[in-house]
Amino acid sequence: MKIGILGGSFDPIHNGHLNMAIKSYEQYALDEVWLIPNGNAPHKDSDKMADAKDRLAMCELVAEEYPFIKTCDIEIVSKEYSYTYITVTKLKEMFPEHDFYFIMGADSLDYFDKWRKPEVIASVCKILVINRDEFSESDLKIKIKRINDIFPADISIVHCPKVDISSTQLRQKLDKSEILPTIYNYICEHDLYGNI
C-alpha cells in the first residue's frame, strides 16, 4: 500500500492539516494517510502542548470522518526523542510491504538538509512537498535540485490551497470554521485551551 505520513503536534488539528492530507491522497493516489502526533519532539516545549492522549484523540476523530485517514501513536508511546528519521525507519521495519510518502511543507525544503539524518528519511520515503501557493514551480524545482545535489531524494510537489491559520492562532482564539465540529466539541468538553 501507498501510505502518506503526516506528522505534527496537532495542537489542535485543523483544516490546514486536513487539506494537506486530502490533497496528498488525491494527487498521488495514496491508499491511506497516517496522522502521527509528535511525542517527545526535540524542538517543541511539551509542557505547553495539550496532553498527547488528547492530541491523538482529536486525530482519531478526524479519522472517523475520513476513511482513508488513520492514526499512529508510534511517537507518543516512544520514550526517546521523536526524530523523523527514527520514526520512518521504525515504520519501514514494522511494515516493509508499504511504500511510505513523507508529507512536509514547502518551506521546510530550505532547511531539510539540516534536519537530523535527512538522507535516511529520503532513503525510506518518497517525499511530498505541500505548496500552498507560497513558491513558484520553478523555485521549488531549484530547491529540490539543491537537495538532490547533496543526497538522493524522490521529491514531488502537492498543490494545496493556502489555509491562513495555525494551531497557535487557534489556541488563542478558537474559530469554529477552521476545525471540524467534532474537534471543536472535544476541545470544549475537555477544556483544552481554556479560552472558550
C-alpha positions, 0 to 999 in steps of 0.5 A: 500500500501507498501510505502518506505520513503526516506528522505534527503536534496537532495542537489542535488539528485543523483544516490546514492539516486536513487539506494537506492530507486530502490533497496528498491522497488525491494527487498521488493516489495514496491508499491511506494517510497516517496522522502521527502526533509528535511525542517527545519532539526535540524542538517543541516545549511539551509542557505547553502542548495539550496532553498527547492522549488528547492530541491523538484523540482529536486525530482519531476523530478526524479519522472517523470522518475520513476513511482513508485517514488513520492514526499512529501513536508510534511517537507518543508511546516512544520514550526517546526523542521523536526524530523523523528519521527514527520514526520512518525507519521504525515504520519501514521495519514494522511494515516493509510491504508499504511504500511510505510518502513523507508529507512536509511543507514547502518551506521546510525544503530550505532547511531539510538538509539540516534536519537530523539524518535527512538522507535516511528519511529520503532513503525510506520515503518518497517525499511530498512537498505541500505548496500552498501557493507560497513558491513558484514551480520553478523555485521549488524545482531549484530547491529540490535540485539543491537537495538532490545535489547533496543526497538522493531524494524522490521529491514531488510537489502537492498543490494545496490551497493556502489555509491562513491559520495555525494551531497557535492562532487557534489556541488563542482564539478558537474559530469554529470554521477552521476545525471540524465540529467534532474537534471543536466539541472535544476541545470544549468538553475537555477544556483544552485551551481554556479560552472558550 
